[in-house]
Amino acid sequence: MAELSRGWEPPSALVLTHALEKLRARDGLSLAKVGDGRGQAGPLLQLHATQRFASVHRVEIADAAVGVVKQCVLETIDGTHRIVADATLALGLFVDQYTRSGIQERVVKALGADSLGVRRAALLSNWPQLHAALGLDSDVPPSDRTLRGTTEHDVLRELARQLIRWEVSSVGVRNFVKPVTGEHPPSNSTRPKGRIIVVGGAVMDATFRTKNLPQNETSSEAYSFDLSPGGKGVSQAVAAARLGLEVSLVAAIADDRFGHEIIDYLHDEGVSTSLLKLIPRARTPFTGIIEKELGDSVAVNWRNQMEVHLDVGDIEDLAHELVDCDAVLVTFEVPLETMQRTLALVHTAGHVRPLVIVTPGQPYADDGISGKSLAQIDYMVAHAWELGRYSPPGQEHFDPDPVARHLLAYGVETLCIPANGGCTIYSSTDLETFTVPSFPSIYKESSAARDAFCAALAAQLIDHDRVFTEEVALWATAAMACATADFPLSNSMPSRARVEALLRRSRFAVSPTRVRATS
């Protein structure tokens, strides 16, 4: 933990700080709240220290989470911070000491009240007495505003950092794997297949739905509005989780209200947030979307890349994670040099390395991706309009066919161009070039549809030992079709059962060409 000693804050500690801030509300860190399954306590429950506590003390995981926090406050938090942590989270650690020191019963009860406001008032009104009860010197108490806005955040951040320190340095916690009830402990030979890392963007989508797009210098009424987490990175991570994969998202997220909504959404969808980069005092990027009834849309992106971005150093810190998975999905939402460094790091794993699936949206405005990086892409999933900068020299008019062959010559193994519900495949394998039939829908193909394709492609390649076939391409296209057909839903990413159901109902079939493994 050299990073902690020099002040560097790991993403996991930042996410855990946010979770503790959520849990302090109302009745604090109660068993009922920790165990209710709403996801607020997810980062705390996932700590190996919590799981080890549950095993050693033979208690439920919710009891273990509360026990670990209490133990950490008592053993690692000093002075005033210990008093603030106890009251803020309603831990009740010092009830006996307060009572023995003559603190009035009503004050002791108020410090454990079901209202955070009541606990704060009791803390501030009895600041010197509480310190004296624990044998501590007392400074001037903070104002209510300072307590809410600064002191509590600093205390919970320190608590989170100490919990992470325990995560790394506690004896045996890293070697502990929580057993599944009724099953034999797994052998420590290899981890199960199906781990995905997505490197991309996280934004908020502000979507206005209207029957007609407004003309210049006019306005029109929207019949619906939605504010929801978006971005290709978030969308692909959720799509992969819906397919039953173990997914982690690598993205930069602003430490503001909307950034925390994105984190909560990822928790709810089963996406690990332990690799996120949380950026303090930054504003969440937004995409403004005007969407017609059948899915036609226009959008304006505000990426806020000056504040919210992934650096090359952020990726290098995660090198061990990138090589220890089955597939890495990368979007052009991250800076060019960050994207190219990601591809290079994946290839340091040697022959048995993760698959690389790249989404080139939005295309980089200035510089194109290097030829070396193109050669490190196994699958590129691109809309035709995104490929213009890769046209071969001398081509006056854009034609996707020579562009595709130009990319294959650079070393891209397979190019998938989804359009109109189907997909055209250009591959350097024995499959060469073929078109997957479309699945008709009354709705236009949404941006989320391609994200469903990428996740499904990764899932199928993992399931089939990295062998790319016409069946794999058809399954991924069917997943894309499901996302398009379910467009009116707030989250249209399909499950495996939904994709299989569509394939069973389809009037089309393929006669798959069996090919050798491509890796």
Rosetta blueprint (number, residue, H / E / L):
1 M L
2 A H
3 E H
4 L H
5 S H
6 R L
7 G L
8 W L
9 E L
10 P L
11 P H
12 S H
13 A H
14 L H
15 V H
16 L H
17 T H
18 H H
19 A H
20 L H
21 E H
22 K H
23 L H
24 R L
25 A L
26 R L
27 D L
28 G L
29 L L
30 S L
31 L H
32 A H
33 K H
34 V H
35 G L
36 D L
37 G L
38 R L
39 G L
40 Q L
41 A L
42 G H
43 P H
44 L H
45 L H
46 Q L
47 L L
48 H H
49 A H
50 T H
51 Q H
52 R H
53 F H
54 A H
55 S H
56 V H
57 H H
58 R L
59 V L
60 E L
61 I H
62 A H
63 D H
64 A H
65 A H
66 V H
67 G H
68 V H
69 V H
70 K H
71 Q H
72 C H
73 V H
74 L H
75 E H
76 T H
77 I L
78 D L
79 G H
80 T H
81 H H
82 R H
83 I H
84 V H
85 A H
86 D H
87 A H
88 T H
89 L L
90 A L
91 L L
92 G L
93 L L
94 F L
95 V H
96 D H
97 Q H
98 Y H
99 T H
100 R H
101 S L
102 G L
103 I L
104 Q L
105 E H
106 R H
107 V H
108 V H
109 K H
110 A H
111 L H
112 G L
113 A L
114 D L
115 S L
116 L H
117 G H
118 V H
119 R H
120 R H
121 A H
122 A H
123 L H
124 L H
125 S H
126 N L
127 W H
128 P H
129 Q H
130 L H
131 H H
132 A H
133 A H
134 L L
135 G L
136 L L
137 D L
138 S L
139 D L
140 V L
141 P L
142 P L
143 S L
144 D H
145 R H
146 T H
147 L H
148 R H
149 G H
150 T H
151 T H
152 E H
153 H H
154 D H
155 V H
156 L H
157 R H
158 E H
159 L H
160 A H
161 R H
162 Q H
163 L H
164 I H
165 R H
166 W H
167 E H
168 V H
169 S H
170 S L
171 V L
172 G L
173 V H
174 R H
175 N H
176 F L
177 V L
178 K L
179 P L
180 V L
181 T L
182 G L
183 E L
184 H L
185 P L
186 P L
187 S L
188 N L
189 S L
190 T L
191 R L
192 P L
193 K L
194 G L
195 R E
196 I E
197 I E
198 V E
199 V E
200 G L
201 G L
202 A L
203 V E
204 M E
205 D E
206 A E
207 T E
208 F E
209 R E
210 T L
211 K L
212 N L
213 L L
214 P L
215 Q L
216 N L
217 E L
218 T L
219 S L
220 S L
221 E L
222 A L
223 Y L
224 S E
225 F E
226 D E
227 L E
228 S E
229 P E
230 G E
231 G L
232 K H
233 G H
234 V H
235 S H
236 Q H
237 A H
238 V H
239 A H
240 A H
241 A H
242 R H
243 L L
244 G L
245 L L
246 E E
247 V E
248 S E
249 L E
250 V E
251 A L
252 A E
253 I E
254 A E
255 D L
256 D L
257 R H
258 F H
259 G H
260 H H
261 E H
262 I H
263 I H
264 D H
265 Y H
266 L H
267 H H
268 D H
269 E L
270 G L
271 V L
272 S E
273 T L
274 S L
275 L L
276 L L
277 K E
278 L E
279 I E
280 P L
281 R L
282 A L
283 R L
284 T L
285 P L
286 F E
287 T E
288 G E
289 I E
290 I E
291 E E
292 K L
293 E L
294 L L
295 G L
296 D L
297 S E
298 V E
299 A E
300 V E
301 N E
302 W E
303 R L
304 N L
305 Q L
306 M L
307 E L
308 V L
309 H L
310 L L
311 D L
312 V H
313 G H
314 D H
315 I H
316 E H
317 D L
318 L L
319 A H
320 H H
321 E H
322 L H
323 V H
324 D L
325 C L
326 D L
327 A E
328 V E
329 L E
330 V E
331 T E
332 F L
333 E L
334 V L
335 P L
336 L H
337 E H
338 T H
339 M H
340 Q H
341 R H
342 T H
343 L H
344 A H
345 L H
346 V H
347 H H
348 T H
349 A H
350 G L
351 H L
352 V L
353 R L
354 P L
355 L E
356 V E
357 I E
358 V E
359 T E
360 P L
361 G L
362 Q L
363 P L
364 Y L
365 A L
366 D L
367 D L
368 G L
369 I L
370 S L
371 G H
372 K H
373 S H
374 L H
375 A L
376 Q L
377 I L
378 D L
379 Y E
380 M E
381 V E
382 A L
383 H L
384 A H
385 W H
386 E H
387 L H
388 G H
389 R H
390 Y H
391 S L
392 P L
393 P L
394 G L
395 Q L
396 E L
397 H L
398 F L
399 D L
400 P H
401 D H
402 P H
403 V H
404 A H
405 R H
406 H H
407 L H
408 L H
409 A H
410 Y H
411 G L
412 V L
413 E L
414 T E
415 L E
416 C E
417 I E
418 P E
419 A E
420 N L
421 G L
422 G E
423 C E
424 T E
425 I E
426 Y E
427 S E
428 S L
429 T L
430 D L
431 L L
432 E L
433 T E
434 F E
435 T E
436 V E
437 P L
438 S L
439 F L
440 P L
441 S L
442 I L
443 Y L
444 K L
445 E L
446 S L
447 S H
448 A H
449 A H
450 R H
451 D H
452 A H
453 F H
454 C H
455 A H
456 A H
457 L H
458 A H
459 A H
460 Q H
461 L H
462 I H
463 D H
464 H L
465 D L
466 R L
467 V L
468 F L
469 T L
470 E H
471 E H
472 V H
473 A H
474 L H
475 W H
476 A H
477 T H
478 A H
479 A H
480 M H
481 A H
482 C H
483 A H
484 T H
485 A H
486 D L
487 F L
488 P L
489 L L
490 S L
491 N L
492 S L
493 M L
494 P L
495 S L
496 R H
497 A H
498 R H
499 V H
500 E H
501 A H
502 L H
503 L H
504 R H
505 R H
506 S L
507 R L
508 F L
509 A L
510 V L
511 S L
512 P L
513 T L
514 R L
515 V L
516 R L
517 A L
518 T L
519 S L
